[in-house]
Amino acid sequence: MSSPELAPTPQPSQPAATARNAGVALDAPGTGQPTATRTRPTLGLDLLGSELTVLFRRRRTWAMLAAVALIPILLAVAVRLTASELDPGDGPPFLDRVTQNGLFVGFTATVVAIPLFLPLTIGVVAGDTIAGEAGLGTLRYLLVSPAGRLRLLLVKYAGAAAFCLAATLTLVAVGALIGALLFPVGPVTLLSGETIGVGESVLRSLLVAAYVTVSLLGLCAIGLFISTLTTVPVGAMAATVVVSVVSQILGALPQLEWLHPWLFTQHWLGFAGILSQPADLSAFGTNALLQAGYIAVFFALAYGRFATKDILS
């Protein structure tokens, strides 16, 4: 007597399997009602990790960091070769102190890089956040559930902010290293006249890096907003840099003194208090509050634009 044959288990169709894996609700058989399906939400940290991985794997990112690192190197070499011709007060702030203590290379390079070089690199990264994805045709794929538009904007902004930190740390760290190689290193005489040890001077250098990073966060938000307005990343990059240059020009006009406290570039070079004893962090707080205002305004504008934008690419 032959055993009864078992009916083969029906396999889900390919579209159904794909939809279920994506977490899409399917209709229950014979009811027309969607059945509950389990979704596997993508955590914001996973999305952020992916964004940082993509950002710091790009050759362009490392090329910009290398260009930033060249600033203190060229500065230190130039001072080393022309030390006998350098008079007190010549050049940018701290330059006349470099030959006495190599730790001042990082401070001098920071003063040189803030007006143009750092905004240029930040403009490239921030301007590419949304416009770059749209230009490549990958933006709509990033918006597939559960990665919503607000989360994507937050992740893109966090990536640009991370680059700000990387750029400023590169500037200060390379400055300290090349300064130690070419010049004597020892206790640092601060602007207030007091002397601190090498260990504390390194902490002050990190505070300066933090100050500069915070100073650039407002520009990041502006770049993010501009990036939502176009699908041409080069245009967004250029516009972001132009905004920073225009703000600095306005800040240099005495006729617009009433406007100066509201310019996001107003306190970019205001870290002198960090190099006093005791350290004066009041300018740090004022600068952070100003940048927070710019972040709030321009991130809200970016979200308002991005949330209502038809994503076609």
Summary of the structure (lengths in Angstrom):
residues: 313
radius of gyration: 26.1
end to end distance: 64.1
largest distance: 110.1
contacts: 955
relative contact order: 0.12
helix: 65%
strand: 2%
